[in-house]
């Protein structure tokens, strides 16, 4: 199999099991609710989705399985990346895995995934950006850009100036992450980030999905359209 094309530009939703359950009671959703959300993502032009579950493999498998099934059925071109759980990513035939600095080594991931699946790596400073250049990762996440409530063990906030410098230093597509809301997307795109990973910022009052608006704001920044 050939290697995947470069990481697509735009909005990169992270469907986080804990956040979705605590804020939207996702486990109680009927399938048509997931189908509606996934169709909204496709209609917005979203091409990649990350599934994140910070529990054991046995606890995470049902979450990954139900979302993979719906995304595969409803989003023709989307790639699905699983956070951390390398063995589950292989078992469930996901399109790749995203790992942190202290997770499974990139070399091991590549050996098991082959060249046709994608690997993303979290970075938090310019030293880690430089270190990533020697790896076979397909994209790097950089952050947290802003303060975030979606993850407990966060690193110091990076900010937009560090993001712009990271983009200049990185030879890999760079995805901004951490505390990102619609109001930040124009500036993030102007800094040169390939994409913006979003969790809580994708949702408005009453659980309204803001994917279309977010894509438009990011595109506006790419085009430099004030």
Secondary structure, DSSP 8 states (H G I E B T S, - for coil): --------SEEEEEEEHHHHHHHH-GGG--HHHHHHHHHHHHHHT--EEEEE--S-HHHHHHHHHHHHHHHHHH-TT-EEEEES-HHHHHHTT-SEEEE-TTSS-HHHHHHHH-TTSEEEEEE-SHHHHHHHTTS--SEEEE---S--SS-SS-----HHHHHHHHHHH-SSEEEE-SS--GGGHHHHHHTT-SEEEESGGGB-GGG-B-HHHHHHHHHHHHHT--
